[in-house]
């Protein structure tokens, strides 16, 4: 979630984690379903709303 909130692309996230791009996309799709979100923004909002992330976890503008 923190990489998503930092605005990393799927490819940058895969590189950072040492994962394959398809693995990142599969995990992200599952996360969207779990959060009942259609967009990355909605996923971030739902994660904060559900207490998965604190406001201070969000990157500085």
mmCIF file as Biopython writes it, N, C-alpha, C and O atoms, coordinates in Angstrom:
data_model
#
loop_
_atom_site.group_PDB
_atom_site.id
_atom_site.type_symbol
_atom_site.label_atom_id
_atom_site.label_alt_id
_atom_site.label_comp_id
_atom_site.label_asym_id
_atom_site.label_entity_id
_atom_site.label_seq_id
_atom_site.pdbx_PDB_ins_code
_atom_site.Cartn_x
_atom_site.Cartn_y
_atom_site.Cartn_z
_atom_site.occupancy
_atom_site.B_iso_or_equiv
_atom_site.auth_seq_id
_atom_site.auth_asym_id
_atom_site.pdbx_PDB_model_num
ATOM 1   N N  . UNK A ? 1  ? 0.823   -1.189  0.000   1.0 0.0 1  A 1 
ATOM 2   C CA . UNK A ? 1  ? 0.000   0.000   0.000   1.0 0.0 1  A 1 
ATOM 3   C C  . UNK A ? 1  ? 0.863   1.247   0.000   1.0 0.0 1  A 1 
ATOM 4   O O  . UNK A ? 1  ? 0.526   2.231   -0.658  1.0 0.0 1  A 1 
ATOM 5   N N  . UNK A ? 2  ? 1.967   1.223   0.724   1.0 0.0 2  A 1 
ATOM 6   C CA . UNK A ? 2  ? 2.794   2.432   0.784   1.0 0.0 2  A 1 
ATOM 7   C C  . UNK A ? 2  ? 3.382   2.777   -0.578  1.0 0.0 2  A 1 
ATOM 8   O O  . UNK A ? 2  ? 3.520   3.956   -0.902  1.0 0.0 2  A 1 
ATOM 9   N N  . UNK A ? 3  ? 3.729   1.784   -1.378  1.0 0.0 3  A 1 
ATOM 10  C CA . UNK A ? 3  ? 4.246   2.057   -2.720  1.0 0.0 3  A 1 
ATOM 11  C C  . UNK A ? 3  ? 3.145   2.620   -3.612  1.0 0.0 3  A 1 
ATOM 12  O O  . UNK A ? 3  ? 3.401   3.493   -4.442  1.0 0.0 3  A 1 
ATOM 13  N N  . UNK A ? 4  ? 1.938   2.130   -3.445  1.0 0.0 4  A 1 
ATOM 14  C CA . UNK A ? 4  ? 0.796   2.665   -4.177  1.0 0.0 4  A 1 
ATOM 15  C C  . UNK A ? 4  ? 0.580   4.125   -3.789  1.0 0.0 4  A 1 
ATOM 16  O O  . UNK A ? 4  ? 0.395   4.981   -4.655  1.0 0.0 4  A 1 
ATOM 17  N N  . UNK A ? 5  ? 0.604   4.405   -2.505  1.0 0.0 5  A 1 
ATOM 18  C CA . UNK A ? 5  ? 0.398   5.774   -2.035  1.0 0.0 5  A 1 
ATOM 19  C C  . UNK A ? 5  ? 1.531   6.698   -2.478  1.0 0.0 5  A 1 
ATOM 20  O O  . UNK A ? 5  ? 1.327   7.901   -2.639  1.0 0.0 5  A 1 
ATOM 21  N N  . UNK A ? 6  ? 2.715   6.141   -2.673  1.0 0.0 6  A 1 
ATOM 22  C CA . UNK A ? 6  ? 3.845   6.955   -3.123  1.0 0.0 6  A 1 
ATOM 23  C C  . UNK A ? 6  ? 3.740   7.279   -4.607  1.0 0.0 6  A 1 
ATOM 24  O O  . UNK A ? 6  ? 4.508   8.093   -5.119  1.0 0.0 6  A 1 
ATOM 25  N N  . UNK A ? 7  ? 2.796   6.649   -5.303  1.0 0.0 7  A 1 
ATOM 26  C CA . UNK A ? 7  ? 2.563   6.953   -6.706  1.0 0.0 7  A 1 
ATOM 27  C C  . UNK A ? 7  ? 3.450   6.182   -7.669  1.0 0.0 7  A 1 
ATOM 28  O O  . UNK A ? 7  ? 3.568   6.559   -8.835  1.0 0.0 7  A 1 
ATOM 29  N N  . UNK A ? 8  ? 4.078   5.105   -7.199  1.0 0.0 8  A 1 
ATOM 30  C CA . UNK A ? 8  ? 4.923   4.318   -8.086  1.0 0.0 8  A 1 
ATOM 31  C C  . UNK A ? 8  ? 4.080   3.615   -9.151  1.0 0.0 8  A 1 
ATOM 32  O O  . UNK A ? 8  ? 2.946   3.212   -8.894  1.0 0.0 8  A 1 
ATOM 33  N N  . UNK A ? 9  ? 4.640   3.478   -10.323 1.0 0.0 9  A 1 
ATOM 34  C CA . UNK A ? 9  ? 3.978   2.723   -11.381 1.0 0.0 9  A 1 
ATOM 35  C C  . UNK A ? 9  ? 4.068   1.238   -11.039 1.0 0.0 9  A 1 
ATOM 36  O O  . UNK A ? 9  ? 4.807   0.841   -10.138 1.0 0.0 9  A 1 
ATOM 37  N N  . UNK A ? 10 ? 3.315   0.436   -11.760 1.0 0.0 10 A 1 
ATOM 38  C CA . UNK A ? 10 ? 3.389   -1.006  -11.552 1.0 0.0 10 A 1 
ATOM 39  C C  . UNK A ? 10 ? 4.810   -1.512  -11.814 1.0 0.0 10 A 1 
ATOM 40  O O  . UNK A ? 10 ? 5.324   -2.350  -11.074 1.0 0.0 10 A 1 
ATOM 41  N N  . UNK A ? 11 ? 5.438   -0.994  -12.875 1.0 0.0 11 A 1 
ATOM 42  C CA . UNK A ? 11 ? 6.793   -1.432  -13.207 1.0 0.0 11 A 1 
ATOM 43  C C  . UNK A ? 11 ? 7.788   -1.003  -12.124 1.0 0.0 11 A 1 
ATOM 44  O O  . UNK A ? 11 ? 8.663   -1.786  -11.751 1.0 0.0 11 A 1 
ATOM 45  N N  . UNK A ? 12 ? 7.670   0.209   -11.623 1.0 0.0 12 A 1 
ATOM 46  C CA . UNK A ? 12 ? 8.573   0.685   -10.570 1.0 0.0 12 A 1 
ATOM 47  C C  . UNK A ? 12 ? 8.379   -0.125  -9.291  1.0 0.0 12 A 1 
ATOM 48  O O  . UNK A ? 12 ? 9.343   -0.426  -8.587  1.0 0.0 12 A 1 
ATOM 49  N N  . UNK A ? 13 ? 7.129   -0.475  -8.995  1.0 0.0 13 A 1 
ATOM 50  C CA . UNK A ? 13 ? 6.841   -1.308  -7.828  1.0 0.0 13 A 1 
ATOM 51  C C  . UNK A ? 13 ? 7.466   -2.688  -8.003  1.0 0.0 13 A 1 
ATOM 52  O O  . UNK A ? 13 ? 8.071   -3.218  -7.071  1.0 0.0 13 A 1 
ATOM 53  N N  . UNK A ? 14 ? 7.323   -3.266  -9.185  1.0 0.0 14 A 1 
ATOM 54  C CA . UNK A ? 14 ? 7.918   -4.579  -9.457  1.0 0.0 14 A 1 
ATOM 55  C C  . UNK A ? 14 ? 9.437   -4.520  -9.296  1.0 0.0 14 A 1 
ATOM 56  O O  . UNK A ? 14 ? 10.033  -5.403  -8.680  1.0 0.0 14 A 1 
ATOM 57  N N  . UNK A ? 15 ? 10.051  -3.494  -9.840  1.0 0.0 15 A 1 
ATOM 58  C CA . UNK A ? 15 ? 11.504  -3.343  -9.717  1.0 0.0 15 A 1 
ATOM 59  C C  . UNK A ? 15 ? 11.916  -3.197  -8.263  1.0 0.0 15 A 1 
ATOM 60  O O  . UNK A ? 15 ? 12.895  -3.804  -7.829  1.0 0.0 15 A 1 
ATOM 61  N N  . UNK A ? 16 ? 11.175  -2.395  -7.508  1.0 0.0 16 A 1 
ATOM 62  C CA . UNK A ? 16 ? 11.499  -2.154  -6.094  1.0 0.0 16 A 1 
ATOM 63  C C  . UNK A ? 16 ? 11.400  -3.440  -5.271  1.0 0.0 16 A 1 
ATOM 64  O O  . UNK A ? 16 ? 12.229  -3.692  -4.396  1.0 0.0 16 A 1 
ATOM 65  N N  . UNK A ? 17 ? 10.378  -4.249  -5.561  1.0 0.0 17 A 1 
ATOM 66  C CA . UNK A ? 17 ? 10.148  -5.473  -4.785  1.0 0.0 17 A 1 
ATOM 67  C C  . UNK A ? 17 ? 10.895  -6.686  -5.337  1.0 0.0 17 A 1 
ATOM 68  O O  . UNK A ? 17 ? 10.993  -7.720  -4.677  1.0 0.0 17 A 1 
ATOM 69  N N  . UNK A ? 18 ? 11.422  -6.545  -6.562  1.0 0.0 18 A 1 
ATOM 70  C CA . UNK A ? 18 ? 12.072  -7.691  -7.185  1.0 0.0 18 A 1 
ATOM 71  C C  . UNK A ? 18 ? 11.075  -8.715  -7.684  1.0 0.0 18 A 1 
ATOM 72  O O  . UNK A ? 18 ? 11.373  -9.907  -7.751  1.0 0.0 18 A 1 
ATOM 73  N N  . UNK A ? 19 ? 9.888   -8.242  -8.035  1.0 0.0 19 A 1 
ATOM 74  C CA . UNK A ? 19 ? 8.821   -9.091  -8.516  1.0 0.0 19 A 1 
ATOM 75  C C  . UNK A ? 19 ? 8.661   -8.907  -10.013 1.0 0.0 19 A 1 
ATOM 76  O O  . UNK A ? 19 ? 9.184   -7.952  -10.588 1.0 0.0 19 A 1 
ATOM 77  N N  . UNK A ? 20 ? 7.949   -9.806  -10.634 1.0 0.0 20 A 1 
ATOM 78  C CA . UNK A ? 20 ? 7.591   -9.689  -12.045 1.0 0.0 20 A 1 
ATOM 79  C C  . UNK A ? 20 ? 6.406   -8.721  -12.137 1.0 0.0 20 A 1 
ATOM 80  O O  . UNK A ? 20 ? 5.587   -8.650  -11.221 1.0 0.0 20 A 1 
ATOM 81  N N  . UNK A ? 21 ? 6.322   -7.990  -13.226 1.0 0.0 21 A 1 
ATOM 82  C CA . UNK A ? 21 ? 5.253   -7.019  -13.433 1.0 0.0 21 A 1 
ATOM 83  C C  . UNK A ? 21 ? 3.879   -7.668  -13.311 1.0 0.0 21 A 1 
ATOM 84  O O  . UNK A ? 21 ? 2.970   -7.094  -12.711 1.0 0.0 21 A 1 
ATOM 85  N N  . UNK A ? 22 ? 3.727   -8.854  -13.875 1.0 0.0 22 A 1 
ATOM 86  C CA . UNK A ? 22 ? 2.424   -9.532  -13.806 1.0 0.0 22 A 1 
ATOM 87  C C  . UNK A ? 22 ? 2.028   -9.856  -12.361 1.0 0.0 22 A 1 
ATOM 88  O O  . UNK A ? 22 ? 0.845   -9.810  -12.022 1.0 0.0 22 A 1 
ATOM 89  N N  . UNK A ? 23 ? 2.990   -10.177 -11.522 1.0 0.0 23 A 1 
ATOM 90  C CA . UNK A ? 23 ? 2.713   -10.463 -10.115 1.0 0.0 23 A 1 
ATOM 91  C C  . UNK A ? 23 ? 2.192   -9.218  -9.412  1.0 0.0 23 A 1 
ATOM 92  O O  . UNK A ? 23 ? 1.236   -9.291  -8.640  1.0 0.0 23 A 1 
ATOM 93  N N  . UNK A ? 24 ? 2.813   -8.087  -9.675  1.0 0.0 24 A 1 
ATOM 94  C CA . UNK A ? 24 ? 2.364   -6.829  -9.073  1.0 0.0 24 A 1 
ATOM 95  C C  . UNK A ? 24 ? 0.932   -6.534  -9.514  1.0 0.0 24 A 1 
ATOM 96  O O  . UNK A ? 24 ? 0.090   -6.176  -8.690  1.0 0.0 24 A 1 
ATOM 97  N N  . UNK A ? 25 ? 0.657   -6.681  -10.790 1.0 0.0 25 A 1 
ATOM 98  C CA . UNK A ? 25 ? -0.691  -6.397  -11.294 1.0 0.0 25 A 1 
ATOM 99  C C  . UNK A ? 25 ? -1.730  -7.343  -10.703 1.0 0.0 25 A 1 
ATOM 100 O O  . UNK A ? 25 ? -2.855  -6.932  -10.416 1.0 0.0 25 A 1 
ATOM 101 N N  . UNK A ? 26 ? -1.361  -8.597  -10.523 1.0 0.0 26 A 1 
ATOM 102 C CA . UNK A ? 26 ? -2.285  -9.565  -9.927  1.0 0.0 26 A 1 
ATOM 103 C C  . UNK A ? 26 ? -2.588  -9.196  -8.471  1.0 0.0 26 A 1 
ATOM 104 O O  . UNK A ? 26 ? -3.739  -9.249  -8.040  1.0 0.0 26 A 1 
ATOM 105 N N  . UNK A ? 27 ? -1.554  -8.826  -7.724  1.0 0.0 27 A 1 
ATOM 106 C CA . UNK A ? 27 ? -1.746  -8.416  -6.331  1.0 0.0 27 A 1 
ATOM 107 C C  . UNK A ? 27 ? -2.576  -7.132  -6.252  1.0 0.0 27 A 1 
ATOM 108 O O  . UNK A ? 27 ? -3.448  -6.995  -5.394  1.0 0.0 27 A 1 
ATOM 109 N N  . UNK A ? 28 ? -2.290  -6.195  -7.162  1.0 0.0 28 A 1 
ATOM 110 C CA . UNK A ? 28 ? -3.028  -4.946  -7.153  1.0 0.0 28 A 1 
ATOM 111 C C  . UNK A ? 28 ? -4.505  -5.170  -7.486  1.0 0.0 28 A 1 
ATOM 112 O O  . UNK A ? 28 ? -5.375  -4.554  -6.870  1.0 0.0 28 A 1 
ATOM 113 N N  . UNK A ? 29 ? -4.790  -6.028  -8.434  1.0 0.0 29 A 1 
ATOM 114 C CA . UNK A ? 29 ? -6.175  -6.342  -8.780  1.0 0.0 29 A 1 
ATOM 115 C C  . UNK A ? 29 ? -6.912  -6.951  -7.591  1.0 0.0 29 A 1 
ATOM 116 O O  . UNK A ? 29 ? -8.067  -6.616  -7.329  1.0 0.0 29 A 1 
ATOM 117 N N  . UNK A ? 30 ? -6.242  -7.841  -6.880  1.0 0.0 30 A 1 
ATOM 118 C CA . UNK A ? 30 ? -6.845  -8.450  -5.689  1.0 0.0 30 A 1 
ATOM 119 C C  . UNK A ? 30 ? -7.101  -7.389  -4.616  1.0 0.0 30 A 1 
ATOM 120 O O  . UNK A ? 30 ? -8.126  -7.420  -3.934  1.0 0.0 30 A 1 
ATOM 121 N N  . UNK A ? 31 ? -6.178  -6.470  -4.478  1.0 0.0 31 A 1 
ATOM 122 C CA . UNK A ? 31 ? -6.333  -5.395  -3.504  1.0 0.0 31 A 1 
ATOM 123 C C  . UNK A ? 31 ? -7.523  -4.505  -3.859  1.0 0.0 31 A 1 
ATOM 124 O O  . UNK A ? 31 ? -8.298  -4.129  -2.979  1.0 0.0 31 A 1 
ATOM 125 N N  . UNK A ? 32 ? -7.672  -4.168  -5.136  1.0 0.0 32 A 1 
ATOM 126 C CA . UNK A ? 32 ? -8.819  -3.365  -5.561  1.0 0.0 32 A 1 
ATOM 127 C C  . UNK A ? 32 ? -10.134 -4.077  -5.246  1.0 0.0 32 A 1 
ATOM 128 O O  . UNK A ? 32 ? -11.085 -3.458  -4.769  1.0 0.0 32 A 1 
ATOM 129 N N  . UNK A ? 33 ? -10.177 -5.380  -5.516  1.0 0.0 33 A 1 
ATOM 130 C CA . UNK A ? 33 ? -11.400 -6.148  -5.212  1.0 0.0 33 A 1 
ATOM 131 C C  . UNK A ? 33 ? -11.670 -6.148  -3.715  1.0 0.0 33 A 1 
ATOM 132 O O  . UNK A ? 33 ? -12.807 -5.953  -3.284  1.0 0.0 33 A 1 
ATOM 133 N N  . UNK A ? 34 ? -10.632 -6.365  -2.927  1.0 0.0 34 A 1 
ATOM 134 C CA . UNK A ? 34 ? -10.799 -6.424  -1.470  1.0 0.0 34 A 1 
ATOM 135 C C  . UNK A ? 34 ? -11.283 -5.090  -0.910  1.0 0.0 34 A 1 
ATOM 136 O O  . UNK A ? 34 ? -12.061 -5.054  0.043   1.0 0.0 34 A 1 
ATOM 137 N N  . UNK A ? 35 ? -10.817 -3.994  -1.507  1.0 0.0 35 A 1 
ATOM 138 C CA . UNK A ? 35 ? -11.219 -2.668  -1.046  1.0 0.0 35 A 1 
ATOM 139 C C  . UNK A ? 35 ? -12.486 -2.160  -1.733  1.0 0.0 35 A 1 
ATOM 140 O O  . UNK A ? 35 ? -12.980 -1.082  -1.405  1.0 0.0 35 A 1 
ATOM 141 N N  . UNK A ? 36 ? -13.009 -2.930  -2.680  1.0 0.0 36 A 1 
ATOM 142 C CA . UNK A ? 36 ? -14.180 -2.528  -3.466  1.0 0.0 36 A 1 
ATOM 143 C C  . UNK A ? 36 ? -13.926 -1.173  -4.114  1.0 0.0 36 A 1 
ATOM 144 O O  . UNK A ? 36 ? -14.758 -0.268  -4.047  1.0 0.0 36 A 1 
ATOM 145 N N  . UNK A ? 37 ? -12.754 -1.050  -4.743  1.0 0.0 37 A 1 
ATOM 146 C CA . UNK A ? 37 ? -12.335 0.196   -5.383  1.0 0.0 37 A 1 
ATOM 147 C C  . UNK A ? 37 ? -12.132 -0.035  -6.879  1.0 0.0 37 A 1 
ATOM 148 O O  . UNK A ? 37 ? -11.763 -1.128  -7.310  1.0 0.0 37 A 1 
ATOM 149 N N  . UNK A ? 38 ? -12.380 1.012   -7.658  1.0 0.0 38 A 1 
ATOM 150 C CA . UNK A ? 38 ? -12.204 0.924   -9.103  1.0 0.0 38 A 1 
ATOM 151 C C  . UNK A ? 38 ? -10.926 1.613   -9.567  1.0 0.0 38 A 1 
ATOM 152 O O  . UNK A ? 38 ? -10.436 1.339   -10.662 1.0 0.0 38 A 1 
ATOM 153 N N  . UNK A ? 39 ? -10.379 2.514   -8.735  1.0 0.0 39 A 1 
ATOM 154 C CA . UNK A ? 39 ? -9.191  3.263   -9.117  1.0 0.0 39 A 1 
ATOM 155 C C  . UNK A ? 39 ? -8.155  3.228   -7.996  1.0 0.0 39 A 1 
ATOM 156 O O  . UNK A ? 39 ? -8.460  2.846   -6.866  1.0 0.0 39 A 1 
ATOM 157 N N  . UNK A ? 40 ? -6.937  3.626   -8.321  1.0 0.0 40 A 1 
ATOM 158 C CA . UNK A ? 40 ? -5.877  3.706   -7.316  1.0 0.0 40 A 1 
ATOM 159 C C  . UNK A ? 40 ? -6.242  4.726   -6.235  1.0 0.0 40 A 1 
ATOM 160 O O  . UNK A ? 40 ? -5.990  4.509   -5.050  1.0 0.0 40 A 1 
ATOM 161 N N  . UNK A ? 41 ? -6.835  5.836   -6.662  1.0 0.0 41 A 1 
ATOM 162 C CA . UNK A ? 41 ? -7.239  6.858   -5.695  1.0 0.0 41 A 1 
ATOM 163 C C  . UNK A ? 41 ? -8.254  6.288   -4.707  1.0 0.0 41 A 1 
ATOM 164 O O  . UNK A ? 41 ? -8.127  6.479   -3.497  1.0 0.0 41 A 1 
ATOM 165 N N  . UNK A ? 42 ? -9.255  5.591   -5.227  1.0 0.0 42 A 1 
ATOM 166 C CA . UNK A ? 42 ? -10.263 4.992   -4.357  1.0 0.0 42 A 1 
ATOM 167 C C  . UNK A ? 42 ? -9.630  3.972   -3.418  1.0 0.0 42 A 1 
ATOM 168 O O  . UNK A ? 42 ? -10.014 3.880   -2.252  1.0 0.0 42 A 1 
ATOM 169 N N  . UNK A ? 43 ? -8.674  3.213   -3.910  1.0 0.0 43 A 1 
ATOM 170 C CA . UNK A ? 43 ? -7.996  2.226   -3.070  1.0 0.0 43 A 1 
ATOM 171 C C  . UNK A ? 43 ? -7.263  2.918   -1.920  1.0 0.0 43 A 1 
ATOM 172 O O  . UNK A ? 43 ? -7.339  2.475   -0.774  1.0 0.0 43 A 1 
ATOM 173 N N  . UNK A ? 44 ? -6.558  3.998   -2.229  1.0 0.0 44 A 1 
ATOM 174 C CA . UNK A ? 44 ? -5.868  4.750   -1.177  1.0 0.0 44 A 1 
ATOM 175 C C  . UNK A ? 44 ? -6.829  5.317   -0.159  1.0 0.0 44 A 1 
ATOM 176 O O  . UNK A ? 44 ? -6.589  5.243   1.046   1.0 0.0 44 A 1 
ATOM 177 N N  . UNK A ? 45 ? -7.919  5.884   -0.645  1.0 0.0 45 A 1 
ATOM 178 C CA . UNK A ? 45 ? -8.941  6.441   0.242   1.0 0.0 45 A 1 
ATOM 179 C C  . UNK A ? 45 ? -9.521  5.355   1.156   1.0 0.0 45 A 1 
ATOM 180 O O  . UNK A ? 45 ? -9.639  5.549   2.366   1.0 0.0 45 A 1 
ATOM 181 N N  . UNK A ? 46 ? -9.878  4.216   0.566   1.0 0.0 46 A 1 
ATOM 182 C CA . UNK A ? 46 ? -10.450 3.123   1.353   1.0 0.0 46 A 1 
ATOM 183 C C  . UNK A ? 46 ? -9.457  2.572   2.373   1.0 0.0 46 A 1 
ATOM 184 O O  . UNK A ? 46 ? -9.840  2.217   3.487   1.0 0.0 46 A 1 
ATOM 185 N N  . UNK A ? 47 ? -8.192  2.502   1.993   1.0 0.0 47 A 1 
ATOM 186 C CA . UNK A ? 47 ? -7.175  1.989   2.918   1.0 0.0 47 A 1 
ATOM 187 C C  . UNK A ? 47 ? -7.034  2.905   4.129   1.0 0.0 47 A 1 
ATOM 188 O O  . UNK A ? 47 ? -6.918  2.419   5.254   1.0 0.0 47 A 1 
ATOM 189 N N  . UNK A ? 48 ? -7.043  4.214   3.922   1.0 0.0 48 A 1 
ATOM 190 C CA . UNK A ? 48 ? -6.969  5.163   5.037   1.0 0.0 48 A 1 
ATOM 191 C C  . UNK A ? 48 ? -8.247  5.077   5.858   1.0 0.0 48 A 1 
ATOM 192 O O  . UNK A ? 48 ? -8.207  5.048   7.088   1.0 0.0 48 A 1 
ATOM 193 N N  . UNK A ? 49 ? -9.371  5.038   5.172   1.0 0.0 49 A 1 
ATOM 194 C CA . UNK A ? 49 ? -10.672 4.973   5.852   1.0 0.0 49 A 1 
ATOM 195 C C  . UNK A ? 49 ? -10.798 3.729   6.739   1.0 0.0 49 A 1 
ATOM 196 O O  . UNK A ? 49 ? -11.399 3.781   7.812   1.0 0.0 49 A 1 
ATOM 197 N N  . UNK A ? 50 ? -10.232 2.626   6.286   1.0 0.0 50 A 1 
ATOM 198 C CA . UNK A ? 50 ? -10.311 1.375   7.046   1.0 0.0 50 A 1 
ATOM 199 C C  . UNK A ? 50 ? -9.206  1.224   8.083   1.0 0.0 50 A 1 
ATOM 200 O O  . UNK A ? 50 ? -9.163  0.239   8.820   1.0 0.0 50 A 1 
ATOM 201 N N  . UNK A ? 51 ? -8.317  2.207   8.134   1.0 0.0 51 A 1 
ATOM 202 C CA . UNK A ? 51 ? -7.257  2.169   9.136   1.0 0.0 51 A 1 
ATOM 203 C C  . UNK A ? 51 ? -6.054  1.357   8.721   1.0 0.0 51 A 1 
ATOM 204 O O  . UNK A ? 51 ? -5.190  1.068   9.548   1.0 0.0 51 A 1 
ATOM 205 N N  . UNK A ? 52 ? -5.978  0.979   7.445   1.0 0.0 52 A 1 
ATOM 206 C CA . UNK A ? 52 ? -4.816  0.225   6.955   1.0 0.0 52 A 1 
ATOM 207 C C  . UNK A ? 52 ? -3.598  1.124   6.858   1.0 0.0 52 A 1 
ATOM 208 O O  . UNK A ? 52 ? -2.464  0.669   7.005   1.0 0.0 52 A 1 
ATOM 209 N N  . UNK A ? 53 ? -3.843  2.413   6.608   1.0 0.0 53 A 1 
ATOM 210 C CA . UNK A ? 53 ? -2.782  3.413   6.520   1.0 0.0 53 A 1 
ATOM 211 C C  . UNK A ? 53 ? -3.182  4.609   7.347   1.0 0.0 53 A 1 
ATOM 212 O O  . UNK A ? 53 ? -4.358  4.969   7.401   1.0 0.0 53 A 1 
ATOM 213 N N  . UNK A ? 54 ? -2.207  5.230   7.997   1.0 0.0 54 A 1 
ATOM 214 C CA . UNK A ? 54 ? -2.455  6.470   8.710   1.0 0.0 54 A 1 
ATOM 215 C C  . UNK A ? 54 ? -2.159  7.627   7.769   1.0 0.0 54 A 1 
ATOM 216 O O  . UNK A ? 54 ? -1.422  7.469   6.796   1.0 0.0 54 A 1 
ATOM 217 N N  . UNK A ? 55 ? -2.729  8.784   8.058   1.0 0.0 55 A 1 
ATOM 218 C CA . UNK A ? 55 ? -2.509  9.955   7.209   1.0 0.0 55 A 1 
ATOM 219 C C  . UNK A ? 55 ? -1.035  10.276  7.104   1.0 0.0 55 A 1 
ATOM 220 O O  . UNK A ? 55 ? -0.586  10.741  6.056   1.0 0.0 55 A 1 
ATOM 221 N N  . UNK A ? 56 ? -0.270  10.045  8.150   1.0 0.0 56 A 1 
ATOM 222 C CA . UNK A ? 56 ? 1.170   10.340  8.114   1.0 0.0 56 A 1 
ATOM 223 C C  . UNK A ? 56 ? 1.942   9.366   7.234   1.0 0.0 56 A 1 
ATOM 224 O O  . UNK A ? 56 ? 3.108   9.614   6.926   1.0 0.0 56 A 1 
ATOM 225 N N  . UNK A ? 57 ? 1.320   8.263   6.822   1.0 0.0 57 A 1 
ATOM 226 C CA . UNK A ? 57 ? 1.953   7.317   5.909   1.0 0.0 57 A 1 
ATOM 227 C C  . UNK A ? 57 ? 1.937   7.823   4.464   1.0 0.0 57 A 1 
ATOM 228 O O  . UNK A ? 57 ? 2.709   7.358   3.625   1.0 0.0 57 A 1 
ATOM 229 N N  . UNK A ? 58 ? 1.054   8.774   4.188   1.0 0.0 58 A 1 
ATOM 230 C CA . UNK A ? 58 ? 0.938   9.316   2.841   1.0 0.0 58 A 1 
ATOM 231 C C  . UNK A ? 58 ? 2.173   10.146  2.523   1.0 0.0 58 A 1 
ATOM 232 O O  . UNK A ? 58 ? 2.702   10.828  3.400   1.0 0.0 58 A 1 
ATOM 233 N N  . UNK A ? 59 ? 2.636   10.096  1.283   1.0 0.0 59 A 1 
ATOM 234 C CA . UNK A ? 59 ? 3.825   10.874  0.912   1.0 0.0 59 A 1 
ATOM 235 C C  . UNK A ? 59 ? 3.553   12.367  0.944   1.0 0.0 59 A 1 
ATOM 236 O O  . UNK A ? 59 ? 2.424   12.805  0.725   1.0 0.0 59 A 1 
ATOM 237 N N  . UNK A ? 60 ? 4.579   13.139  1.212   1.0 0.0 60 A 1 
ATOM 238 C CA . UNK A ? 60 ? 4.462   14.598  1.226   1.0 0.0 60 A 1 
ATOM 239 C C  . UNK A ? 60 ? 4.269   15.099  -0.199  1.0 0.0 60 A 1 
ATOM 240 O O  . UNK A ? 60 ? 4.829   14.532  -1.138  1.0 0.0 60 A 1 
ATOM 241 N N  . UNK A ? 61 ? 3.473   16.168  -0.368  1.0 0.0 61 A 1 
ATOM 242 C CA . UNK A ? 61 ? 3.239   16.695  -1.719  1.0 0.0 61 A 1 
ATOM 243 C C  . UNK A ? 61 ? 4.476   17.317  -2.323  1.0 0.0 61 A 1 
ATOM 244 O O  . UNK A ? 61 ? 4.434   17.802  -3.453  1.0 0.0 61 A 1 
#
